[in-house]
């Protein structure tokens, strides 16, 4: 099973591709970045095009997307939600099953603590994927964490289904 994890954003969107067979293995990761001076419409169109290219290149079986954290800044949450919608559109246009995880769910699954900081997430992603160094930047590490979270949740769901 190949998972594409996405940490959406309108300036920086992280992506991480992870394979899960006998063990979890990192395939690729990176960040799609834009200048804040580029118009929102152009950034969103370019994000859609880049995500479509990434999907075509890596052919994931499923897409896992981090949901926006609303917090106190509604404007920021709205912008991230717009980028999330673009990621959903890119996945849906390729008929990919799409799964959604809150930041707290991702942190809990990957680190065992729902309020982990960026360094803790990066280090646990490094350990779980057997990498020699922590993935940088943090947007890419977050996307890998989303993919790992989905894999672990899928394993748990299958286990629970087989138990019942």
C-alpha positions as CSV (number, residue, x, y, z in Angstrom):
1,X,0.0,0.0,0.0
2,X,1.4,3.4,-1.0
3,X,0.1,6.5,0.9
4,X,0.5,10.2,-0.1
5,X,0.3,12.3,3.0
6,X,-0.3,16.1,2.6
7,X,0.1,18.9,5.1
8,X,-1.8,21.6,3.2
9,X,-0.9,25.3,3.1
10,X,-1.2,28.1,0.6
11,X,2.4,29.2,0.9
12,X,4.0,25.8,1.8
13,X,2.3,22.5,1.3
14,X,4.2,19.4,2.5
15,X,3.9,16.0,0.9
16,X,5.2,12.6,1.9
17,X,5.0,9.3,0.1
18,X,5.3,6.2,2.2
19,X,5.0,2.5,1.4
20,X,3.6,0.1,3.9
21,X,4.1,-3.6,3.2
22,X,6.1,-5.7,5.7
23,X,7.4,-2.4,7.1
24,X,6.9,1.3,6.6
25,X,9.3,2.9,4.1
26,X,9.8,6.5,3.0
27,X,9.6,6.9,-0.8
28,X,9.9,10.7,-1.2
29,X,9.0,13.9,0.5
30,X,9.1,17.6,-0.1
31,X,7.4,20.9,0.0
32,X,5.5,22.8,-2.7
33,X,6.3,26.4,-2.0
34,X,5.0,29.7,-3.4
35,X,5.9,33.4,-2.9
36,X,3.4,35.2,-0.7
37,X,3.4,37.9,-3.4
38,X,1.9,35.4,-6.0
39,X,-1.8,35.8,-6.3
40,X,-3.9,33.3,-4.3
41,X,-5.6,32.1,-7.5
42,X,-2.2,31.4,-9.1
43,X,-0.9,29.6,-6.0
44,X,-4.0,27.4,-5.8
45,X,-3.8,26.5,-9.5
46,X,-0.1,25.7,-9.2
47,X,-0.7,23.7,-6.1
48,X,-3.3,21.6,-7.9
49,X,-1.0,21.1,-10.9
50,X,1.9,20.1,-8.6
51,X,-0.2,17.7,-6.5
52,X,-1.5,16.1,-9.7
53,X,2.0,15.6,-10.9
54,X,3.1,14.0,-7.6
55,X,0.1,11.7,-7.8
56,X,0.9,10.7,-11.4
57,X,4.6,10.1,-10.5
58,X,4.1,8.1,-7.3
59,X,0.7,6.5,-8.0
60,X,-0.5,6.3,-4.3
61,X,-3.3,3.9,-3.4
62,X,-4.7,6.4,-0.8
63,X,-4.4,10.0,0.1
64,X,-4.2,11.2,3.8
65,X,-4.7,14.9,4.5
66,X,-4.2,16.9,7.7
67,X,-7.2,19.0,8.6
68,X,-6.7,22.6,9.4
69,X,-6.3,23.6,13.0
70,X,-8.8,26.4,13.6
71,X,-7.4,27.8,16.9
72,X,-7.7,31.6,17.2
73,X,-6.9,32.6,13.7
74,X,-9.9,32.0,11.5
75,X,-8.3,33.6,8.5
76,X,-5.3,31.3,8.6
77,X,-7.6,28.3,9.1
78,X,-9.7,29.4,6.1
79,X,-6.5,29.6,3.9
80,X,-5.4,26.2,5.0
81,X,-8.9,24.8,4.3
82,X,-8.7,26.2,0.8
83,X,-5.4,24.4,0.2
84,X,-7.0,21.3,1.7
85,X,-9.8,21.6,-0.8
86,X,-7.3,21.7,-3.6
87,X,-5.6,18.6,-2.3
88,X,-9.0,16.9,-2.1
89,X,-9.7,17.9,-5.7
90,X,-6.4,16.6,-6.9
91,X,-7.0,13.2,-5.2
92,X,-10.6,13.0,-6.2
93,X,-9.7,13.7,-9.8
94,X,-7.6,10.5,-9.7
95,X,-10.3,8.5,-7.9
96,X,-8.1,8.1,-4.8
97,X,-9.7,7.2,-1.5
98,X,-9.2,10.2,0.8
99,X,-8.8,10.2,4.6
100,X,-8.7,13.1,7.0
101,X,-6.8,13.5,10.3
102,X,-6.7,16.3,12.8
103,X,-3.3,17.6,13.9
104,X,-3.9,16.0,17.4
105,X,-4.7,12.6,15.8
106,X,-1.5,12.7,13.8
107,X,0.6,13.7,16.8
108,X,-1.0,11.0,19.0
109,X,-0.5,8.3,16.4
110,X,3.1,9.2,15.6
111,X,4.5,10.4,18.9
112,X,2.1,9.0,21.5
113,X,1.3,12.5,22.7
114,X,-1.4,14.7,21.1
115,X,0.4,18.0,21.8
116,X,3.9,17.1,20.5
117,X,6.0,19.9,19.1
118,X,7.6,20.0,15.6
119,X,10.9,18.6,16.8
120,X,9.3,15.6,18.5
121,X,7.3,14.9,15.3
122,X,10.4,15.1,13.1
123,X,12.4,12.8,15.4
124,X,9.6,10.2,15.6
125,X,9.2,10.3,11.8
126,X,12.9,9.8,11.5
127,X,12.9,6.8,13.8
128,X,9.8,5.2,12.4
129,X,11.1,5.5,8.8
130,X,14.6,4.5,9.7
131,X,16.1,7.8,8.3
132,X,19.6,8.9,9.1
133,X,18.4,12.5,9.8
134,X,15.1,14.2,10.5
135,X,13.2,15.2,7.5
136,X,13.3,19.0,6.7
137,X,11.5,21.3,6.5
138,X,8.8,20.6,9.1
139,X,6.0,20.8,6.5
140,X,7.4,17.7,4.8
141,X,7.9,16.0,8.1
142,X,4.3,16.7,9.0
143,X,3.2,15.2,5.7
144,X,5.2,12.1,6.3
145,X,3.6,12.0,9.8
146,X,0.1,12.2,8.2
147,X,1.0,9.2,6.0
148,X,2.3,7.2,9.0
149,X,-0.8,8.1,11.0
150,X,-3.0,6.8,8.2
151,X,-1.0,3.6,7.9
152,X,-1.2,3.0,11.7
153,X,-4.9,3.8,11.8
154,X,-5.5,1.4,8.8
155,X,-3.7,-1.4,10.6
156,X,-5.7,-0.7,13.8
157,X,-9.0,-0.7,11.8
158,X,-8.2,-4.0,10.1
159,X,-7.2,-5.6,13.4
160,X,-10.4,-4.4,15.1
161,X,-12.5,-5.7,12.1
162,X,-10.8,-9.1,12.3
163,X,-11.3,-9.3,16.1
164,X,-15.0,-8.5,15.8
